[in-house]
Amino acid sequence: MLVCAVVVVSCGHPLPEIPAKVITEQTPHDTDDPAIWVNKENPAQSLVFGTDKDEVNGGVYAFDLNGAIIEEKSITGLSYPNNVDLAYGFKLSDSTVADILMFTEREKNQVRLFSVPDMTPLDNGGFPVFVDESSSDLRRPMGIAIYKDPVSERFFPVVSRKVGPKINYLYQYELIADSLGIRFELLRKFGAFSGKKEIEAIVVDNDLGFLYYADEMHCIHKYYAHPDRGSEELDCFGAHNFKRDIEGMAIAKGPNGDGYLIVSDQQAHSFSVFDRQTNTYIKQVNLGTIETDGCEVTTENLGPLFPNGLFVSMTDSREFYFHDFGEILQRIEEKSE
């Protein structure tokens, strides 16, 4: 549904609101996290996927750029799908390459894998995660991000969970396709946790080789994304730039490694913006969303509706907001008065 005016009252925001260009159809239960698939051949036909949490009939819903649900590309009947991510060019065989969508299915303790845009399952029902943990609570996955090594083109998904220890909260796997089929092999356990709440959101900067995750009431942790570069923490930043929970994260890529790390400040109903290279805090922006969990961005031209890129964020009314990223970029880069 197209939006032509401000659709959310400021709700106490001290910041001017950037109105959404599109608000999606509502999902049945509880929206959480989006991912954007860019159609390289026809960008105006790109898709947005968003999770909808329910233990019995959860779903990963597909939306067109007008915000309409595409039923034939949506996956339903899931047990609490939490977070979702996309990656391009996974080699299924010597002659077949697919773009892939992965998401966590929390109440089944597993990760799912589908090809995009045909939505063919590639996982034989799911890949179990955290299988070496003795407690079922420690095996419930939440966040997921896929690191694709730009040199080797190997795929290394990282998974967080609802409950975890103060060290090795995250597991990193390799997604492998060979004569034995498609496998999900554990490579490393890593990641510090403050113990304050939980770790859900993860984002990977493929080009610069870094991984970030949100320790929700503590900081944004930074590590190397490639498992061979070690598991020493590189930074823990942003602690004073959020009202409480640090939630969804997205990386807006600019030229030559420039750009921004944009992170949901959930209880402030706004987004904190950091420099992509230095991780220096810049400012907050208000997109009109309430209690945002997940967000995603592409800076690619997606045709007439979103020629300057697309920023997608969840709001608590069971919808996703689509913003023209050019309008957000203008607000980020304008000088403070």
Secondary structure as GFF3:
##gff-version 3
##sequence-region A 1 337
A	DSSP	beta_strand	22	23	.	.	.	ID=ss1
A	DSSP	beta_strand	31	37	.	.	.	ID=ss2
A	DSSP	three_ten_helix	43	45	.	.	.	ID=ss3
A	DSSP	beta_strand	47	52	.	.	.	ID=ss4
A	DSSP	beta_strand	58	63	.	.	.	ID=ss5
A	DSSP	three_ten_helix	71	73	.	.	.	ID=ss6
A	DSSP	beta_strand	75	78	.	.	.	ID=ss7
A	DSSP	beta_strand	81	91	.	.	.	ID=ss8
A	DSSP	beta_strand	97	105	.	.	.	ID=ss9
A	DSSP	three_ten_helix	106	108	.	.	.	ID=ss10
A	DSSP	beta_strand	110	116	.	.	.	ID=ss11
A	DSSP	beta_strand	127	128	.	.	.	ID=ss12
A	DSSP	three_ten_helix	136	139	.	.	.	ID=ss13
A	DSSP	beta_strand	141	148	.	.	.	ID=ss14
A	DSSP	beta_strand	155	161	.	.	.	ID=ss15
A	DSSP	beta_strand	170	178	.	.	.	ID=ss16
A	DSSP	beta_strand	181	190	.	.	.	ID=ss17
A	DSSP	beta_strand	199	205	.	.	.	ID=ss18
A	DSSP	beta_strand	210	215	.	.	.	ID=ss19
A	DSSP	beta_strand	219	224	.	.	.	ID=ss20
A	DSSP	three_ten_helix	227	229	.	.	.	ID=ss21
A	DSSP	beta_strand	235	237	.	.	.	ID=ss22
A	DSSP	beta_strand	246	253	.	.	.	ID=ss23
A	DSSP	three_ten_helix	255	257	.	.	.	ID=ss24
A	DSSP	beta_strand	259	265	.	.	.	ID=ss25
A	DSSP	three_ten_helix	266	268	.	.	.	ID=ss26
A	DSSP	beta_strand	270	275	.	.	.	ID=ss27
A	DSSP	beta_strand	281	285	.	.	.	ID=ss28
A	DSSP	beta_strand	295	298	.	.	.	ID=ss29
A	DSSP	beta_strand	310	315	.	.	.	ID=ss30
A	DSSP	beta_strand	319	324	.	.	.	ID=ss31
A	DSSP	alpha_helix	325	333	.	.	.	ID=ss32
###
